[in-house]
């Protein structure tokens, strides 16, 4: 597993991996669909990269990439990437039995509109999600449109927000393997009190922190 210590790297570049995407805990004939709370996977024997609030197994044809701010060592973004797109994700503190995604989804759409983009709702694997189009400038100064698909998943006192880029944003009906990859992510909320909506802390794994 590779960890990139680059502060300015784009979120639509590719990233690494290596585990069977079908290898999920099987305590019954119909195991629960992830993303999982850490309490659901304790003792399952699956090796995962420990990023503090996020635990991510190796996933076939996907590279786990961390965008790290070099001066502070703070992880700025976590993503899975492959040859046809990427998925960036982050966990947030949420109220118990609440619907934080239902609260923030209209805020995200309004922010997109303020910045000249647009967001429309569609029903997907985890409920209502946003399909977004955002105007951007290419390095050569020409204008383009950045498509993305934003998903929110409410968990046990946490919400996982994920943004799909590339083909999984443009063709959600035929890229279910990307959703299967996201479903393997595990969230460790912790017991500490946190304001609702605050990002859960992400850190480099111990072995990555030792590399200079």
C-alpha positions in Angstrom: 0.0 0.0 0.0 1.4 3.4 -1.0 1.0 6.7 0.8 1.7 9.8 -1.1 3.1 12.7 0.9 2.1 15.4 -1.6 0.0 18.4 -0.6 -1.1 19.6 -4.1 -2.2 16.3 -5.7 -5.5 16.2 -7.7 -8.3 14.0 -6.4 -8.9 12.5 -9.8 -5.5 10.7 -10.0 -5.3 7.0 -9.6 -4.6 5.0 -6.3 -3.6 1.4 -5.1 -4.7 -1.8 -3.6 -5.1 -5.6 -3.4 -7.9 -7.5 -1.7 -10.9 -9.5 -3.1 -13.8 -7.0 -3.1 -16.2 -9.8 -2.3 -14.3 -10.8 0.9 -16.6 -9.2 3.5 -17.3 -10.6 7.0 -19.8 -13.6 6.7 -21.4 -14.3 10.0 -24.7 -15.1 8.3 -25.9 -16.0 4.8 -26.8 -12.3 4.3 -24.1 -10.1 5.9 -25.0 -6.5 6.5 -24.1 -4.0 3.7 -21.3 -1.5 4.6 -19.8 0.9 5.1 -19.5 -0.6 8.6 -19.1 0.7 12.1 -16.0 -0.6 13.8 -18.2 -2.6 16.2 -19.5 -4.7 13.3 -16.1 -5.9 12.1 -14.1 -6.5 15.3 -12.3 -9.9 15.2 -13.2 -10.6 11.6 -9.5 -11.1 10.7 -9.4 -8.7 7.7 -6.3 -6.6 7.5 -7.1 -2.9 7.1 -5.1 0.3 6.9 -5.7 2.1 10.2 -6.2 5.8 9.5 -7.7 6.6 12.9 -11.4 7.3 12.1 -11.2 5.3 8.9 -10.2 1.6 8.4 -9.7 0.6 4.8 -8.9 -2.9 3.5 -6.9 -3.5 0.3 -9.4 -3.7 -2.5 -8.7 -5.2 -5.9 -7.9 -2.7 -8.7 -8.2 0.2 -6.3 -5.3 2.2 -4.8 -5.7 3.8 -1.4 -4.1 7.3 -1.6 -3.7 9.9 1.1 -3.1 13.5 0.3 -0.9 14.9 3.1 0.0 18.4 4.0 3.8 18.2 4.2 4.5 20.9 6.8 1.9 19.7 9.3 1.7 16.0 8.4 -2.1 16.3 8.4 -4.1 14.1 6.1 -6.2 16.4 3.8 -7.9 13.7 1.7 -8.5 10.0 1.6 -9.4 8.3 -1.7 -9.6 5.1 -3.6 -8.7 5.4 -7.2 -8.6 3.2 -10.3 -8.2 3.4 -14.0 -11.6 4.9 -14.6 -12.2 7.2 -11.7 -11.8 7.9 -8.0 -13.8 8.0 -4.7 -12.8 10.5 -2.1 -14.4 10.1 1.4 -14.5 11.5 4.9 -16.4 10.8 8.1 -18.1 13.3 10.3 -19.6 13.3 13.8 -23.4 13.0 13.8 -26.2 12.7 16.3 -27.3 9.3 17.4 -30.3 8.1 15.3 -30.1 11.4 13.3 -30.1 12.1 9.6 -27.1 14.4 9.1 -27.1 13.6 5.4 -30.6 14.8 5.1 -29.6 18.1 6.8 -26.4 18.8 4.8 -27.5 17.6 1.4 -29.5 20.8 0.6 -26.6 22.9 1.9 -24.2 21.2 -0.5 -26.6 21.8 -3.4 -27.0 25.4 -2.5 -23.2 25.9 -2.3 -22.9 24.3 -5.7 -25.4 26.8 -7.1 -23.6 29.7 -5.5 -20.4 28.7 -7.2 -22.0 28.4 -10.6 -22.7 24.7 -10.7 -25.8 22.6 -10.2 -26.8 19.5 -8.2 -29.7 17.2 -8.9 -31.0 14.4 -6.7 -31.3 10.8 -7.6 -32.0 7.6 -5.6 -29.1 5.2 -5.3 -27.9 2.3 -3.2 -27.8 4.3 0.0 -30.8 6.6 -0.6 -30.9 10.1 -2.0 -27.6 11.3 -3.5 -26.5 14.3 -5.5 -25.3 14.3 -9.1 -23.3 17.5 -9.6 -21.8 19.5 -12.4 -19.2 22.1 -11.5 -17.5 24.6 -13.9 -13.7 24.4 -13.5 -10.6 25.8 -15.4 -8.1 23.5 -16.9 -4.4 24.2 -16.4 -4.3 25.8 -19.9 -7.0 28.3 -18.8 -9.8 26.8 -20.8 -13.1 26.1 -19.2 -14.6 22.6 -18.5 -17.2 20.9 -16.4 -16.3 18.6 -13.5 -18.9 15.9 -12.9 -19.2 14.3 -9.5 -21.7 12.2 -7.5 -21.9 12.8 -3.8 -23.2 10.2 -1.4 -24.0 10.5 2.3 -24.4 7.4 4.6 -25.7 7.8 8.1 -24.0 5.5 10.7 -23.8 5.1 14.5 -23.1 8.7 15.5 -21.3 9.3 12.3 -21.9 10.1 8.6 -19.7 9.0 5.8 -19.6 11.4 2.8 -18.2 10.2 -0.4 -17.6 11.9 -3.8 -17.3 9.8 -6.9 -15.3 11.2 -9.8 -14.9 10.0 -13.4 -16.9 7.1 -14.8 -18.6 6.2 -11.5 -20.0 9.8 -11.5 -21.1 9.7 -15.1 -22.4 6.1 -15.3 -23.6 5.0 -11.9 -25.9 2.3 -13.3 -22.9 0.4 -14.7 -20.2 1.0 -12.1 -21.5 -0.8 -9.1 -18.0 -2.1 -8.3 -17.1 1.4 -7.1 -20.0 1.3 -4.7 -18.9 -2.2 -3.6 -15.4 -0.7 -2.8 -16.9 2.1 -0.7 -19.0 -0.5 1.1 -15.9 -2.0 2.6 -14.8 1.1 4.4 -15.1 1.0 8.2 -15.7 4.0 10.4 -14.3 4.3 14.0 -16.3 7.1 15.6 -14.7 7.0 19.1 -16.4 7.9 22.3 -15.3 11.5 22.6 -17.9 14.3 22.5 -17.7 16.2 19.2 -19.9 18.9 17.6 -22.3 17.6 15.0 -20.8 17.9 11.5 -17.1 18.1 12.7 -14.8 15.9 10.6 -13.5 12.8 12.4 -9.7 12.9 12.7 -7.7 11.1 10.0 -4.0 10.1 10.5 -1.3 8.4 8.7 -0.7 4.7 9.7 2.3 4.2 12.0 4.5 2.6 9.4 3.8 5.5 7.0 4.7 8.1 9.7 8.1 6.4 10.1 8.9 6.9 6.4 10.8 10.1 5.5 
